[in-house]
């Protein structure tokens, strides 16, 4: 089980409004950040999102 990442909503989506700070899975947060819907709420979240967005070496 992966830890949740705290993000800040930039554009309303699903049930979230601008300014909400939900905790999402790192992979989902990375995908939503790529779309411009959210931004990391903390430096730690920023690092976790970047790590989740990086392609994994298999």
C-alpha positions in Angstrom: 0.0 0.0 0.0 1.4 3.3 -1.0 1.2 6.5 1.0 -1.2 9.2 0.0 0.0 12.5 -1.3 -1.5 15.9 -0.3 -2.4 18.0 -3.3 -4.1 21.4 -3.8 -6.9 21.5 -6.4 -6.2 24.2 -9.1 -9.2 23.3 -11.4 -12.5 21.8 -10.2 -12.8 18.1 -11.0 -14.8 15.1 -9.7 -16.1 16.2 -6.3 -13.3 18.6 -5.5 -13.4 22.4 -5.6 -10.6 24.9 -6.1 -8.5 25.2 -2.9 -9.4 21.8 -1.6 -6.5 19.7 -0.3 -7.3 16.0 -0.8 -4.9 13.1 -0.3 -4.5 11.0 -3.4 -2.5 8.1 -4.5 0.9 9.3 -6.0 0.1 7.8 -9.4 -3.3 9.6 -9.6 -1.7 12.8 -8.3 1.0 12.6 -11.0 -1.6 12.1 -13.7 -3.8 14.9 -12.5 -0.8 17.3 -12.2 0.2 16.5 -15.7 -3.4 17.6 -16.8 -3.0 20.8 -14.7 -5.9 19.9 -12.3 -3.8 19.8 -9.1 -0.5 21.0 -7.7 1.6 19.6 -4.8 0.6 21.0 -1.4 4.0 20.4 0.1 7.6 19.8 -0.9 7.4 16.2 0.1 4.3 15.7 -2.0 6.1 17.3 -4.9 9.0 14.7 -4.6 6.5 11.8 -4.3 4.6 12.9 -7.4 7.8 13.3 -9.4 8.9 9.8 -8.3 5.6 8.3 -9.3 5.6 10.1 -12.6 9.1 8.8 -13.5 9.1 5.7 -15.6 10.2 2.7 -13.6 13.1 0.6 -14.8 12.0 -3.0 -15.3 
